[in-house]
Amino acid sequence: MLAEAYHVHKIVIACGYTDLRKGIDGLAELIRSNYPLDPLEKNVLFLFCGRRTDRIKGLLWEGDGFLLLYKRLEGGAFSWPRNQAEAAELTREQYRLLMMGYDPLAQKIREVQPRRIY
C-alpha cells in the first residue's frame, strides 16, 4: 500500500520529528493543530517519521474511516526532511524518491555542462 499509493490524490509529509506512539486520534489532532490542513480530506495521505528513520506512519481518511499505515524497514532508513517544522506536499515523483530512501525535498544539484569552444 505505501509503496504504490494509487488511489491517493495528495501526499503530505510532516517534516521534522513526530512521536510515533500516537495513534489515529493523536495524528489527526496533530494535523489539525499544527498545520492548516484537514485530516478528513478524502484520499490525502499524511506521512510521519519519528527519531528512528527506519519506520514511518501514514494516516489516510477514506471517507468512512481512517486507515493507519505503519512501515518498518528491515534494512536501511528513510531520508526524512528534519530541518522544517511544517508540512510539505509531495509530487508522485518525490514520493517515489522517499520510498527509495532519498530526501524528497533536497535541492537538486544541477550539473554544469562544459562550454563548447568552436
N, C-alpha and C positions, 0 to 999 in steps of 0.2 A: 504493500500500500504506500508506504512512504517513498519508495524509490520511484514509483510511477506517478502517483497523484493525478490520474487522468481527469477525474470529474471536478477537480479543484479549479476555480476561476482565478483566485488570487492567493498568493503565498506571502505571509508577513512573518519576519523573524524579530524576536525581541533581542536586540543587541545587548551585550553585557552578560551578567550572571543572573540566573533565576534559581530559586530554591526548588529543586525538582521533587521535594517531598509534597508539594502542593498537588492537590487533585483537580478535578474539573472545576469545582466552585472557586477554588483559590486562584487558578489560572484565569478563569473568566473575569474575576474581580480585578486581577492584575491588569488585564487588557482594558477594562472599563476605567480604572482609576489612574493608570499611568500613561495611557495613550488616547488620542482622540479617535478611537476605533470602537466598533460594536462587536462583541464576541458572538452575537446572534445573527450576524450576517451570513447567509447561507453560502456554502461552498468556498469559504475562506479558511485556509489552513494557517494557524498560528503556530510557530515553532519556538521552542525554548531550550536553552542549554544551561547546565549547572557548571560548577567549577571543574568537574571531571568531564573532559571533552570527548569521552568515548560513548556518551549517551545523550539523547535528546528526547523531548516530549513534544507531541503535537496535539492541538485542540482544534476540532472541526465541528461546526454546527451543521447538521444535515436536514434541518427543518423540523424534525420531530424529536430531536435529542442530540446530545453531544457524543462525539466519538473521541476518546482519549487514546492517543498512539504513543508508544514508547519504543525507542530503538536503542539497542546497546550493541556496539561493535565488538567483535571478538578480538580483532587486531586493528591497530590504527586509532585515529581520532578525527573528529570533525574540526575543521579550521573555522572557528566561530569568531565573528567580529566582537571584540571586547571593549573597544575604546569609545563606544557610544552608549548612552543610556536612553535610547529611543527605539522605536520600531522602524523597520525598513521593509519596503515591498520588494520582492524579488521577481525577476522575469523567469520564465521557464528555463532559460539557459543558465542563469545564476543558480537556480535551484538544483539543476543537474550538476553544476560545479560543486555545490555544497555537499551533495550526496557522494561525490567522488573524493571529498576531503580537501577541497580548495576553499579559500576565503572568498565568498561570492561578492563581497563589497570592496575587495582590494582594488586599488587603481591599477590598471594595466600599464605595463611598461612598453612603450612604443619603440620599435626598432627603427633606427635612423638608417636609411638607405644611403650608401656612399654615392657621392655625386659623380656623374659620368663626365669625363673630360673628352671632348671631341677633337 
